[in-house]
């Protein structure tokens, strides 16, 4: 009888330890989820900032091209014609 009491106590201790492990795993999962969300938010913010910088830079380049074309219209037409001729020459004909 002494052995069965000891086995019963050991089983109860084992169940308690398993419950503790389960709770620890749940808590760890929550911490990992929170850290992943935080990192995803950081990445999302960095991507948005990079997109905005790129959008501004493209806008600035467009303005520079506009000013160049406005300041040198004949040169701009000749450059465009030269690029068109080059593309036409390199483009395969059927």
N, C-alpha and C positions, 0 to 999 in steps of 0.2 A: 504494500500500500504506500509505503514511503516513496517508492520509485514513481508511482503514478502521480503523486502530489508534486514531486519535483518536475516531472514531465509537464504537468499542467501549468506550473509556475513558469517554466521555460517557454511554453507555447504562448502564454500571456505576455511575457517579456518580449518575445519575438514579434508578436502582433503590435505591441506598443512601439517597438523599434521600426517596424515596417511603416506604421502610421507616421512616425516622425520623418522617415526618409521620404515618404510620399509628399508630406507637407513641405519639406525642404525642396524637393524637385519642383513642386508647383510655384514656390516662391522664387526659385532660380529662373524658372521659365518666364515669370512676370518681369524679373529684372532684365533678362535678355531681350524680351519684347520691348521694354521701355528704352533700352540702350539702342536697339535697332531703329526704333521710331525716331529717336533723337538724331541718330546719324543720318537717317533718310531726310529729315528736315534740314539738316546742315547741307547735305548734298543738293537738295532742291533749291535752297537759298543761294548757294554758290552758282548753280546752273542759271538761275534767274538773273543774277548779277552779270554773269558772263554774257548771256544773251542780250541784256540791255546795253552793255559796253559795245558789243558787236553791232547792234542796231544803230547806236549813235555814230560809230565809226563809219558804217556804210552811208549814213546820212551825210556825214562830213565829206566823204569821198564824192558823193553825188553832187554836193555843192561845189566842190573843187572842179569837177568835170564841167559843170554848168558855167562857172566863171571862165574856165579855159576856153570853152567853146564860144562864149560871148566875146571874149577878148581877142580871139584869133579865128574868126569864122572861115576865112579862105584856107588857112592851114588845116583846120579841122575837116573841111570838106575833102581836101587833097589826101589827108591821112585816111579818111574813111574810104575814099575811092581806091587808094593803094591797098588797103586791107581787103576790100572786096575783090580787087583784081587778083591778089595773091590767093585768096580762098578759091576763087573761080579757076585759077590755074592749077591748084593742087587737088581740087575736087575731082574724083573720077567721073569720067563721062561714059554713058552707056551707048 
